[in-house]
């Protein structure tokens, strides 16, 4: 009798099985947030429960396991251990909760629900949100390394933005920054794998003087072999950014140690841009940053201090032994 029931159930399940449903969702969140990534199976439930698998899709086409669930058995993995769980409003709810988001959590996640009757796959793009609950309230900044322009493949670009307390910008974020006046004549990676650059003042070296203003788009490029700059996006400042007053100018090593001696760390490029754009920080003193560059933020243009526009001014990547500059420090929130 049990065998007949199982056989009947098998045919019942087979007759009702449909093709896996695919969805794609975009979610925005701030660093430090607890965020839900929605995933829910509509329709019939399996008497034996659902198998749920969450993974993070990496840029090298691999997947990182996040969570797996089957009945009462649940397991989380790696950096997600003890930071993720299923919302589970009902038997068909596979919504994932990630607590205390950090920059490395942003990216694309895949939810797979398998129950033999009505399988479903959902991909969720988790992107950095601005401070004031507006998705694009933040700042996009172009970035290139000490080696010079056009030296990043996509993976290098991602790592470089993370090192500067930022993430690779999206098309929407770059578009909003262009609308706010960003003009930059060097192509950079965006998080969708395309390469673009924003032009507000058309001119010959930047796509032609007779073309219209806008985003110049090179399209998708080989993420491993192609080399460009990158556009990074940062949206919050979770600490104190400041210029450290010193009795004399410093070389790079002295600058690092001076911040440490003040109970801080040497600031990153993303810290400076966030302080400048989101908090109006203004200082007409060139100072070392963590990447070995020297910059200074001007929010009130004036003579000898970015007279024509508010901007983060870039001095360059000088010899680290030069004792010619001050230093910008950063104290994270405890």
N, C-alpha and C positions, 0 to 999 in steps of 0.2 A: 504493500500500500504506500509506504514511504517512497519507494523507488518510483512508483507511478506518479505520485505527487511531484517529486523532483523533476521527472521528465516533462510533466505538464507545465511546470513552472519554467523550465528551460525553453519550451516552445512558445510559451506566453511572452517571455522576455525577448526571444528572437523576433517574434512577430511585431513587437512594439519598438524595437531598436531603431533609432534615427541617426543620421549623420551628426557628428559632433558639431555643436554650435560654436562659432567663433565670434568674439567681441573684442573691441579695443577701447580702452577708457583712459582718460588723462586726469590725474589728480595732482593738485598743488599743495605743498605743505612747507612750513618753516622748520629750520633746524631746532631740535629740542622738542618738537611736537610729538604727540601720540596720534597716529594717522591710521585710518581704515582704508584698505584696498578692497573694493567691492567684488564679490563673486558669488553668484547664487544660481542654483539649478531650478529651472521652471519645469513643472510637469510631474510625472509619476515618480514616486520613490521606490527604491529597491528594498525588498523585505530584509535584506542582509546589510543595508547601510551603504554609504558612499565611501569611495576611496578618494582622498583629496591630496593633491600634491602642489606645493608652491615652490617655484624656482625663480632665481634672478638671472636674466639673460645678459651675459657678458659680451663685450665687443669683439672678442676673438671667437665668437660663435659657440662658446661653451656655456653650460648652465651651472649655477651654484645652487645647491639644495638649501631651501629655507625652512620648510616644514612639510612633514608627511603625516597623514591621519588616516586610520582605518578603524572604525568603531571606537573602542575605548583606548586604543593604542595611538599615541601621538609622539612625534619626535621632532625636535628643532636642531639646527646645525650651525656650527661655526660661530661667526660673530652675531648670528641671530638667536643663539641659545639664550633662553630666559628673557628675550626681548620681544618675542612674537607669540601670538596665540590666535585661535579662531574665535570670532564673535559668537557664532552658533546660536542665532536667534531661533532657528528651527533646524530640522534634519537636513534641509537642502541648502542651508546657509554656509558658505565656505569663505566668507569675508575674513581677511587677514588684518590683524591689528599689529602695527609696528610701534614700539615705544621708544621715546628719546632719540629721534632721528638725528643722524649725523650726515656729513657730506657724502660719505661713501655709500650711503643707503639709496641715493637717488639713482634712477635708471628704470629699466623695464622689467616687470615681473610677469610671470605666467602662472595662472591658476588652472589646474586640470581637475575636473570632477568626473569620476568614472563610476557608474553604477550598473552598467549592462543594459539599461533601458533608454537613457536619455543623456548621453555624455555631453560635456561642455568644456570649452577652453576659452579663457579670458586673458588678454594681455593688458596690463595696466602700466602706463607711463607715469612714474612719480617724479615730479619736477619741483625745483626750488621756488618757493613763493616769497614775495616781498614782505616787509615788516608790517604794512598796514592793511593786510588781508586782501590787497590787490595783487593779482598774479604777477604783474610786471613792475611793481614798486621795488626798485633796486637799481643796480648800475651794471652796465655791460662795459668791459674794458678790453682793449686789444692787448695781447701779450706775446712776446717773443723772448728767447733766452739770450744769455751772454754770447753764444755762438753767432748770433745774428738772425736775420729774418729767414723765413721759410726753412725751418729746421725740424718741425714737428710732424711725425705721422700722427694718426688719430689717437693712438694709445699714449704717445708722448704728450699730446695736447691735453688729454684728460688728466694725466698725472700732474702736469704743470699747473693747471687750474686748481687742483686739490691742494698742491703745495702752497698756493697763494690764497688759501681760505675761500675758494670759489668752486664753481662747476662750469662745464662747457655750456655756453649760452644756447638757447633755442632760437629758432627763426623768429618766433613771436617776440622774444625779448630783444633781439637785435633790431627788429622792425620798430618797436616802441622807442628804442634808444635813437634810431635814425630820425624818427619823427620829432624827437627832442633836440636834434641838431648834431648827432654824431656824424663826423665826416672822417673817413679813414681809408687811405688808398693802398692798403695791403690786405690781401685775401687771407681769411682765417677760417678754421674749422668751426662748424656748429654741431650740436649734439645729434642731429639726424644724419651725420656723415657727409653733408654738403659743405661746400666751400663758398663763402660769399664775402662781400665787403660793402659798407654803407657810404654813399656819396650824396652830400647835400649841395655841393658846388661843382657841377660838371666841369672837367678840364681834360686836356689831351692825354696826360699820362694815366688817367683814371677812367678809362672807358670811352674817352672822346669828349670834346667840348660841346658837341652838338647833340649829345644824348641827354635824356631827361635825368633828373635826380632820382635816386632810388637805391635799392640793394642790387649790386652786381652779383650775378649768380653763376658760378662755375659748374654747378650741379654736383652730383655725387662723385667722390673720388676714391681711389684705392686706399683703404684705411691703413694698410701696412707700408705701401711704397711711396705714396704721394706725400710731399712735404710742404707745409704752409705754416702760418702763424695760427693763433687761436683767439676766439672771442670768449672771455670768461664772464660769468655772472655771479655777483654776490648781492645778498639782500638784507643782511643784518650785521650788527656789530655787537657781539656778546661779551663786551669787555670795554676797557678804557684804552683809547689810542691817544698818544701824546708825544710831543717833542721834548726830549730830555735835555734840560739846560746843563751845559758843561763849561768849564773854564777855558777849554781849548778845543780845537778841532781834532777829530779822531780818525784812525784807520779802521778797517772793517773789524778786525779782531777786537780792538779796543771798544768799538761800538757795541758788539755783541756782549762783551763783559760789562759794559756800563749799564745796559738794560738789566742784565742778571743781577748786578749789584743793587739795582733799584727795585728788586723783587718782581721783575717783568721779563719779557722776551723781546727780541728785536722784532719789529712789526713786519708784516707781510704786505705785498702789493694790494691784496684784497682788503686788508684792514684800512689802508690809506684811502682807497676809492670809496669804501663804505662810509668812513668818517667824513670825507669831503662831500659826497653826494647826499647822504641821508641826514647828516648832522651839521652841514655847513662849515666843516673844519677848514681853517685858513691859517697858513703859516708860510712866510716868505723866507724859509731857511731850507737849503738843500740838505737832505739827510739820508744816511744809509738805511736800506731795507734788507730783509733776510736773504733775498736772492742775489745780493751783491750789487743791486742797482741803487742809484741815487735819484730821488724824486722830491717834489714838494707840492702841497695842495693849495690852490688858490680859489677861493669862492668869491672874493671881492677883487676883481681886476683893478690894477693900479700900476703906475709907472715903476719899472724895474721888477714888477711881480706879475707877469702875464697881463700886460696892459690891454689886450684886445678881447680876452674871454676868460671865463671861469674854467679852470682845467687842473688836472694833475700834471704838472710839468716833469718831463723826463730829462735828466741830465745825462744819463748813460750808465754803462757798466765800467767804472774806472778801475785802475789798478787798486787792489784791496790794501796795498801798503801805503797809499796816499793818505796823508793826514790833512785832508782839506774839507771835511764835512762833519755835520752833526749826526744825530741818530734819532729815529722815531721808534718808540717802544709801544708795547701792548701788554696789558694786564688782563688775562681772561677772568670772567666772573667766577668766583669760588663755587 
